Amino acid sequence: MKNNNTKTLLKNVCKISKGKGLKHEKVNFTKGQNCILCGDLFTQYDTVIKNVVHKTTYNDGISSKQNTVLIPGDTTTNAWDIAKAVALDEENVLLGGSINILEFDEHCDNTFFAYYLSSKKRIDLAKLAIGSTVVHLHGKEIGNIEVSYPSKEMQVKIGSFFKELDELIELYRLYMEIILKIKESFIFNFMKSVTNTEKIQDICDNFSGKGFEKHISSFGKYKVIMLGNISAEGDILDIQKYVENPGNNHQLICQKGDLVMALTDKNREGNFIGKTAIIQNDDNFVVNQRLERIVPKDKNYSMYLQEMFNSKFLHKKLVSLASGAVQLNLSFNNVKSINIPYPTTPQIKSFNDSLNTLNTISVSLCDYINNLTYMKKYYLNKIFN
C-alpha cells in the first residue's frame, strides 16, 4: 500500500469489546436469533461471514452492529490459529463469550480490515497470544497493533476484490463437491449392477513391500512409496525419498496401472487401512514395507480395482480382517480370497470412459481452485506489503 496511508493504533479506529455467555448447548440451526460462538470463527467461517449458521432462543450474548470484525479470544490449538479476523456486517447477531469484537468507525471498511489483519498483521496478532494448554488473545493488546490504511474508497475496493475472489474459489469448491458426489454415486451404482464375481487372487498378482530405509537417500533412480505417501483419497503424495538400486527386489518396481495398498493404520478406527493408489508411470517407484504392490492381470481393470479397494463396499471387510492392539495391520493373504464384483469387458470400457470424464472435470476444477488460491496469496502480499 502507498506511503500516504493513515498510520495509527488499531484502538483509534475501532471500539473493542468482548462477547459474553452463549454456550454451545444453547445454540441450534433452525430456531431463534442468529448467533456466533467463538469456535464458529474456526470451523464455520473464513474471512467474511455471508450467512450466520447458528441460532439461539436464549437472550444471551452481545448484539452485533454493522462494520464489525471478530477475532477469536481463545483456542486449544496454537497462536497462529487464533490470529485470524472475520468480517461481519449483519446487525443484531448475538456474539458469545471469548470473541473480541471490533466495531469500526465510518472511515474504515471492516472487510478490508479483516483481510488486512488476517494477512499483513497475522504475525503481530500471533505474537500477542498467551497461554499453552489454552491460548488467549485479549482485546486490550489487539488495540495496540499499529495499522496503516488507505482512503475509505480504496478500502472498499480492496475488500470487495478479495471477497469476490473468495466467493469464486468457494463456487469452484462447490462444483468440485458436486462432481465428487456424482462420481461416488456412479461408482456405487455401477458396482451394484455387476453380477459376475471373481476372487482377488484370480485377477491380480501381488508382492509385499520391503524395508528400503537403510538404502534411502535424497536422490536416486526410484522413488520409495511409504505409508505416508498415500493420501486418504487414494492419491500418491509428494515423495522425497529415493533408492538407486532395489537390489534383489525388482518385483517391487511398479509399472503403470499397478496398485499400491496400505496394510497398516496407526489408528484403531481403521480409516486408512486398505487405501489404494494407482501408479501412472513405468519404472518410477518401488514399494516399501507395510504396503502391497498389486498387479492386475488385465490393466484395463486398474481404475475399477482402485475404486473397489477404496470403496465403502469393501472397506468394512478389510477392517474386519485387520488385527492389532495399538495399530491395525492387514495381511494381503487374507485379502486375496475375497470375492468382488468383476465387470465384463464391455462394462469395464463403459466404466473407464465415464470415470475418465469425471476425473478430467475434477482435475480442471482443482486447477482453477489452485490458480485462484495462488492469485489471492499473490495479491494479498502485493497489496498489503
C-alpha positions in Angstrom: 0.0 0.0 0.0 1.0 3.6 -0.6 3.2 5.7 1.8 0.4 8.3 2.2 -1.8 5.8 4.1 -3.0 6.8 7.5 -1.0 5.2 10.3 -2.3 4.8 13.8 -3.1 2.2 16.5 -6.0 -0.1 15.9 -7.8 1.1 19.0 -8.0 4.6 17.5 -10.2 3.4 14.6 -12.5 0.9 16.3 -14.2 0.2 19.6 -13.0 -3.1 21.1 -15.2 -5.1 23.4 -15.9 -8.8 24.1 -18.8 -11.2 23.7 -20.4 -12.9 26.6 -22.2 -16.0 27.6 -23.9 -18.2 24.9 -22.5 -21.7 25.4 -22.6 -24.4 22.8 -25.5 -26.2 24.4 -27.7 -23.1 23.8 -27.4 -23.0 20.0 -29.2 -24.8 17.2 -29.5 -24.5 13.4 -33.2 -23.7 13.0 -34.9 -21.7 15.7 -34.3 -18.3 17.3 -32.0 -15.3 16.8 -28.8 -15.6 14.8 -25.7 -16.1 16.9 -22.0 -16.8 16.7 -19.8 -18.8 19.1 -16.0 -18.3 19.3 -15.5 -21.8 17.9 -17.5 -20.9 14.9 -14.8 -18.5 13.8 -12.5 -21.5 13.2 -15.0 -24.1 11.9 -17.8 -22.2 10.1 -16.3 -19.0 8.6 -13.4 -17.8 6.5 -12.7 -14.1 6.3 -16.2 -12.7 5.5 -19.4 -14.0 7.1 -22.1 -14.2 4.4 -24.7 -16.3 6.3 -24.8 -17.0 10.0 -25.3 -20.7 10.6 -26.3 -20.9 14.3 -29.3 -19.6 16.1 -30.4 -19.4 19.8 -33.6 -19.0 21.7 -31.7 -17.6 24.7 -31.3 -13.9 25.4 -27.6 -14.2 25.8 -24.5 -12.7 24.0 -23.7 -9.2 22.8 -25.7 -7.9 19.9 -23.6 -7.1 16.8 -23.5 -3.9 14.8 -22.6 -3.3 11.1 -19.0 -2.8 10.1 -17.6 -5.2 12.7 -14.6 -7.5 12.7 -14.5 -10.6 15.0 -11.3 -12.1 16.4 -11.2 -15.3 18.5 -10.4 -14.8 22.1 -9.2 -18.3 22.9 -8.4 -21.7 21.4 -6.9 -25.0 22.4 -4.6 -25.2 19.3 -1.9 -22.5 18.8 -1.1 -18.8 18.5 -1.1 -18.9 14.6 -4.7 -20.4 14.5 -6.1 -17.8 16.8 -4.6 -14.9 14.7 -7.5 -14.5 12.3 -10.1 -11.8 11.7 -13.6 -12.3 10.3 -15.8 -9.5 8.9 -19.5 -9.3 10.0 -22.0 -6.8 8.6 -25.2 -8.2 10.0 -26.8 -6.4 12.9 -28.3 -8.0 16.0 -26.3 -11.2 15.8 -25.7 -12.4 19.3 -21.9 -12.8 19.9 -20.8 -15.3 22.5 -18.0 -15.1 25.1 -14.3 -15.2 24.2 -15.0 -13.3 20.9 -13.1 -10.0 20.5 -15.5 -7.5 18.9 -14.0 -4.7 16.8 -16.6 -2.1 15.8 -15.0 0.2 13.2 -15.8 3.9 12.7 -17.1 5.4 9.5 -13.7 6.0 8.0 -12.9 2.3 7.9 -14.2 -0.8 6.0 -14.5 -3.9 8.0 -13.9 -6.3 5.1 -10.7 -4.5 4.2 -9.5 -4.8 7.8 -10.5 -8.5 8.1 -8.2 -9.3 5.2 -5.5 -6.9 6.3 -5.4 -8.3 9.9 -5.5 -11.9 8.7 -2.6 -11.4 6.3 -0.2 -8.5 6.9 -0.9 -8.3 10.6 -1.3 -12.0 11.4 2.2 -12.4 12.8 1.5 -9.4 15.0 -1.7 -10.9 16.3 0.0 -14.3 16.9 2.8 -12.6 19.0 0.1 -11.3 21.3 -1.4 -14.7 22.1 -0.6 -16.1 25.5 -1.0 -19.5 27.2 -0.1 -23.1 26.5 -3.0 -25.5 27.1 -5.5 -22.8 26.2 -4.2 -19.9 24.1 -5.8 -16.5 24.7 -5.9 -13.2 22.7 -7.1 -10.1 24.6 -8.7 -7.1 23.1 -6.6 -4.6 25.0 -3.4 -6.0 23.4 -5.0 -6.2 20.0 -5.8 -2.5 20.2 -2.1 -1.6 20.4 -1.3 -3.1 17.0 -0.1 -0.4 14.6 -2.2 -0.3 11.4 -1.8 1.5 8.0 -4.8 2.0 5.7 -5.8 4.0 2.6 -8.9 6.1 2.0 -12.3 4.6 2.6 -13.0 4.4 -1.1 -9.8 2.4 -1.7 -10.5 0.1 1.3 -13.9 -0.8 -0.1 -12.4 -1.6 -3.5 -9.7 -3.8 -1.9 -12.1 -5.6 0.4 -14.6 -6.2 -2.4 -11.8 -7.6 -4.6 -10.7 -10.2 -2.1 -14.3 -11.0 -1.1 -15.3 -11.7 -4.7 -12.2 -13.8 -5.2 -13.1 -15.9 -2.1 -16.6 -16.3 -3.4 -15.3 -17.5 -6.8 -13.0 -20.0 -5.0 -15.9 -21.2 -2.9 -18.1 -21.6 -6.0 -15.5 -23.9 -7.7 -15.2 -25.9 -4.5 -18.9 -26.4 -4.5 -18.7 -27.6 -8.1 -15.9 -30.0 -7.0 -18.1 -31.4 -4.2 -21.0 -31.9 -6.7 -18.7 -33.8 -9.1 -17.3 -35.9 -6.3 -20.8 -36.9 -5.2 -21.8 -37.7 -8.8 -18.6 -39.9 -9.0 -19.3 -41.6 -5.7 -22.9 -42.4 -6.8 -21.8 -43.6 -10.2 -19.2 -46.0 -8.8 -21.6 -47.3 -6.2 -24.4 -48.0 -8.7 -22.0 -49.5 -11.2 -20.6 -51.9 -8.7 -24.1 -52.8 -7.6 -25.1 -53.6 -11.2 -22.2 -56.0 -11.8 -23.4 -59.6 -11.3 -20.2 -61.6 -12.1 -17.7 -62.1 -9.2 -14.1 -63.2 -9.0 -11.6 -63.8 -6.2 -8.9 -61.1 -6.0 -6.2 -63.8 -6.2 -7.6 -64.9 -9.6 -7.4 -61.4 -11.2 -4.3 -59.9 -9.5 -0.8 -60.8 -8.7 0.7 -59.3 -5.5 4.1 -58.6 -4.0 4.8 -57.5 -0.4 6.9 -54.3 0.1 10.3 -54.5 1.7 12.2 -52.2 4.1 14.3 -49.8 2.0 15.1 -47.5 4.9 18.8 -48.4 5.0 19.2 -47.5 1.3 17.2 -44.3 1.1 18.8 -41.1 0.0 17.6 -37.7 -1.3 18.2 -38.7 -4.9 18.2 -41.9 -6.9 16.5 -43.7 -9.8 13.4 -44.8 -7.9 11.0 -43.0 -5.6 10.2 -45.0 -2.5 6.5 -45.2 -1.7 6.0 -45.3 2.0 2.8 -45.4 4.1 2.8 -41.6 4.5 2.8 -41.1 0.7 -0.7 -42.4 0.2 -3.5 -39.9 1.0 -6.9 -40.6 2.5 -8.3 -40.2 -1.0 -6.0 -42.8 -2.5 -3.5 -40.5 -4.2 0.2 -40.6 -4.2 1.6 -37.6 -2.3 4.9 -35.9 -2.9 7.8 -38.3 -2.4 11.2 -37.0 -1.3 12.9 -40.4 -0.6 14.8 -42.4 -3.3 16.9 -45.5 -3.8 19.3 -46.0 -6.7 19.1 -49.8 -6.8 16.4 -52.0 -5.3 18.8 -54.9 -5.1 17.0 -58.3 -5.4 13.6 -56.6 -5.1 12.9 -56.0 -8.8 9.4 -57.4 -8.3 8.7 -54.2 -6.3 9.4 -51.8 -9.2 6.0 -50.5 -10.1 4.6 -50.3 -13.7 1.8 -48.1 -15.0 -1.6 -49.4 -13.9 -0.2 -51.2 -10.8 -1.9 -50.6 -7.5 -0.3 -49.9 -4.1 -2.3 -50.8 -0.9 -1.7 -49.6 2.7 -1.6 -52.5 5.1 -1.1 -50.6 8.3 -3.2 -48.0 10.1 -1.8 -46.2 13.2 -5.4 -45.6 14.4 -7.7 -48.3 15.7 -10.6 -46.9 13.7 -9.0 -48.2 10.5 -10.0 -45.3 8.2 -6.7 -45.6 6.4 -6.4 -49.4 6.2 -6.6 -50.7 2.6 -6.2 -47.3 1.0 -5.0 -47.9 -2.5 -3.2 -45.7 -5.0 -2.7 -46.2 -8.8 0.6 -45.9 -10.5 0.7 -43.6 -13.5 4.2 -44.2 -14.8 6.5 -47.1 -15.6 9.8 -47.7 -13.6 9.5 -44.7 -11.3 8.5 -46.2 -7.9 9.4 -49.0 -5.5 7.2 -50.2 -2.7 8.3 -50.0 1.0 7.3 -52.3 3.8 3.7 -52.4 5.1 2.5 -51.8 1.5 1.5 -54.2 -1.2 2.2 -54.0 -4.9 -0.9 -55.3 -6.7 -0.7 -56.1 -10.4 -4.0 -56.5 -12.2 -3.7 -59.3 -14.8 -5.7 -57.0 -17.1 -4.6 -53.4 -16.7 -7.9 -52.2 -18.2 -9.3 -53.0 -14.8 -6.8 -50.9 -12.8 -9.1 -47.9 -12.3 -12.0 -50.1 -11.3 -10.0 -52.1 -8.8 -8.6 -49.0 -7.2 -12.1 -47.6 -6.7 -13.3 -51.0 -5.5 -10.5 -51.2 -2.9 -11.2 -47.7 -1.7 -15.0 -48.1 -1.6 -17.2 -48.3 1.4 -18.4 -51.5 -0.2 -15.0 -53.2 0.6 -13.6 -51.1 3.4 -15.6 -52.7 6.2 -14.5 -56.1 5.1 -10.8 -55.0 5.1 -11.1 -53.5 8.6 -12.7 -56.7 9.9 -9.7 -58.7 8.5 -7.1 -56.4 10.2 -5.7 -57.0 13.7 -3.6 -55.3 16.3 -4.0 -53.8 19.8 -2.3 -50.4 19.2 -2.4 -50.2 15.4 -4.2 -52.2 12.7 -2.3 -54.5 10.4 -3.7 -56.2 7.4 -2.2 -59.3 5.7 -2.8 -59.4 2.0 -3.1 -63.2 2.2 -6.4 -62.6 3.9 -7.5 -60.1 1.2 -6.8 -62.4 -1.8 -9.6 -64.8 -1.0 -12.3 -62.0 -1.1 -14.9 -62.3 -3.9 -15.6 -58.9 -5.6 -17.9 -57.8 -8.4 -16.0 -58.2 -11.6 -17.3 -56.4 -14.8 -17.4 -57.8 -18.3 -15.1 -56.3 -21.0 -17.9 -54.1 -22.4 -18.9 -53.0 -18.8 -15.3 -52.0 -17.9 -14.9 -50.0 -21.1 -18.1 -48.0 -20.2 -16.8 -47.6 -16.6 -13.4 -46.3 -17.7 -14.9 -43.8 -20.2 -17.3 -42.4 -17.6 -14.7 -42.3 -14.8 -12.1 -40.6 -17.1 -14.7 -37.9 -18.0 -15.4 -37.2 -14.3 -11.7 -37.3 -13.4 -11.0 -34.8 -16.2 -13.6 -32.4 -14.8 -12.2 -32.8 -11.3 -8.7 -32.1 -12.4 -9.8 -28.9 -14.2 -11.7 -27.7 -11.2 -8.8 -28.4 -8.9 -6.5 -26.4 -11.2 -9.0 -23.5 -11.1 -9.1 -23.6 -7.3 -5.3 -23.8 -7.0 -4.7 -21.0 -9.5 -7.3 -18.7 -7.8 -5.8 -19.5 -4.4 -2.3 -18.6 -5.7 -3.7 -15.4 -7.2 -5.2 -14.5 -3.8 -1.9 -15.1 -2.0 0.0 -13.1 -4.6 -2.3 -10.0 -4.3 -2.5 -10.2 -0.5 1.3 -10.0 -0.5 1.4 -7.3 -3.2 -1.3 -5.0 -1.8 -0.6 -5.3 1.9 3.2 -5.3 1.8 
